[in-house]
Amino acid sequence: MLLDTDPYLTRYAERVRGMSASEIRALFAVASRPEVVSFAGGMPDTSALDMEAVEAVVAQVIRDSGATALQYGGGQGRAPLRELLVEVMEHEGVPAHADELLITVGGQQALELIAKCFLDPGDVVLAEGPTYVGGIGAMTSHQADVRHVPMDAEGMRIDLLEEALDGLAREGRRAEYVYTIPNHQNPAGVSLSVERRHRLAEVAERHDLLIVEDNPYGLLDFAGETFPSLRQLVPDRVVYVGTVSKTIAPGLRTGWIAAPGPIRDKLVLLREAADLCPSNLTQMIVESWLRTQPWREQIKRFAAVYHEKSVAMLDALATEMPEGVDWTVPSGAFYVWLTVPDGIDTSDLLAKAISHRVAYVPGRGFYADGAGGDHARLCFSYPEVARIGEGISRLGELLHEEIELVAAVYGDDAPQVRPRRTGPATGVGG
């Protein structure tokens, strides 16, 4: 017999009762059908890896160090891996010392540990709007009050961040931290400008503000450029999160936090309480990959693959989208942020999109406050190039139909269709 309500609801902790599956996870079952072109999941193209090299590395770890690889390890993570990850950070110009690093089960566990370390129920976190759904989940699972700071083509609006901080001060409150993805942001696809990075560093100093700098995508710039990290500018105020999920493979579930010593010590205790230690096996596979493989060249190959796919998507959008639809133009990584005309809600539209055999993530999933109904995230990293144009054509056909339907329903009162921009789209606000 199916129950209409959860019979265990009264037993759950308060922080659990309001939790629900993300829109992205709920999509996977239908979006994975072969006839659907999915722009939903933000998945790397692991087919771009040298699989023979992966096989050789895994075999070497088991052959030479199997007993150690299958044993318990230390809570902070293996020292040799931490030293190699410092080299990865240095490749992007991010300073660190191996003692400052804590190995985590991907970037998501890092965000969860940080939230657990700093947030009590009701505490305020400031985050870009839109922002990574997993970041929102980590913060709201600890009952944080997540308040969004709007973005434009240059990333988070630092002037509006200052306004938010001043408003909190008038309330007699403070932000526990500001959460930002400065490079090729998920979901907006834009990067924080160099000028704004310096301004954010100044604001952090002036307001005694902690910054969580989430950087999964910094090495995937299409032009091979890197930008000053916030950790580089104000190291004592930054908790930095990295991952190999986008530069090697997500299945290795290996990420890390770089933090000032006192914070690192607390995070080690929290991760030991959660899962005792990270996997020696996956750590040693990553170690061997970084030590023996041309990983810098592999990252360049990934960036080239994603650049080709981004061009395919942008070309298709320019051809297939009706007037009134806007999108961001990414310079790296995985994402385009789509803006649809007033009167269309991307959450309501999703079922029709699936029936048109195309999937995306509705924009509401990237806000904690219900905003984003006129937005959608399109991820171009995973589909084959040949299918990207096919999927965008299906989405364009659907949006043409919806715009005509809105006009027919509302008549003269229909929302005005915004003319398409002739330059890069900047509409990333809610």
Protein Blocks (a to p, Z undefined) as FASTA:
>chain_A
ZZfbdfklmmpcfklmmgccdfklmmmmmmmpmklccfkbccddfklpcfklmmmmmmmm
mmmmmmmmmpccdfkbpfklmmmmmmmmmmnopacdfklpccdehjklmmmmmmmmmmcg
hiacdddddddfklmmmmmmnopacddddddfkopafklmmmmmmmmmmnopacfbdcdd
fbhpafkopacdfklmmmmmmmmmmnopacddddfklmmcfklpacddfklmmmmlcccd
ddfklmmcfklopacddddfklmmmmmmmmmmmnopacfklmmmmmmmmmmmcfklmmmm
mmmmmmmmmmmmmmmmmmmpcghiacdddfehjbccddddehiafklmmmmmmmnopacd
dfklmccnopaklgccddfklmcfklmmmmmmmmmmmmmmmmmmmmmmnmmmpccddddd
fbdcfblbZZ
